[in-house]
Amino acid sequence: MDFQCSNAGVWRDALSTYSARIVSLNKPQLVSLDDFYCNQLPAFFRQRNPNPYITKSELSMLMQWKLTRGKWRPRLLDFVSSLEEDLVKSASQKAFQSMPDISKAISELTVLKGVGPATASAILAAYAPDVAPFMSDEAMVAALGNSKDYTLKQYLVFADKLQNKAR
């Protein structure tokens, strides 16, 4: 898929193959983790309105999903497992309340050990996908030509480029 393509039908067709692509990766657990991320987690957030948050166990599943999709870094799961439930809840509530200011929201989440801008973007994308894109390796390469700089500054450039593309 060429990021420069402006044909909405081509983009819709590409999106329609997402589930099949996930299955084709042939990674154990990815299909169920992807269902959790794409369907269950956003529903949990909506159920908790007007003050949504993510739980420690949900953050752990999100981290498993993210790592299963990309590079496996078990130390990140260890960090998330060591977090206090109240801190995860509080940080995520502050982040969600900061929306649509994605810079502030990312900063609120990255106080959590093991949660960098990419993981924070995954949390925010599950909460508000129309505002905060997920900073995946594949999306970074497609939009910016690289996937090595996982900083808040680079995330903001990435998000701006995707939001402009969506217009």
Protein Blocks (a to p, Z undefined) as FASTA:
>chain_A
ZZklccfklmmmmmmmmmmmmmmnopghklmmmmmmmmmmmmmmmmmpcbdcddfklmmm
mmmmmmmmmccdfklmmmmmmpcfklmmmmmmmmmmmpcclklmmmmmmmpghiafklmm
mmmmmmmmmlmccfdfklmmmmnopakbccfklmmmmmmmmmmmmZZ
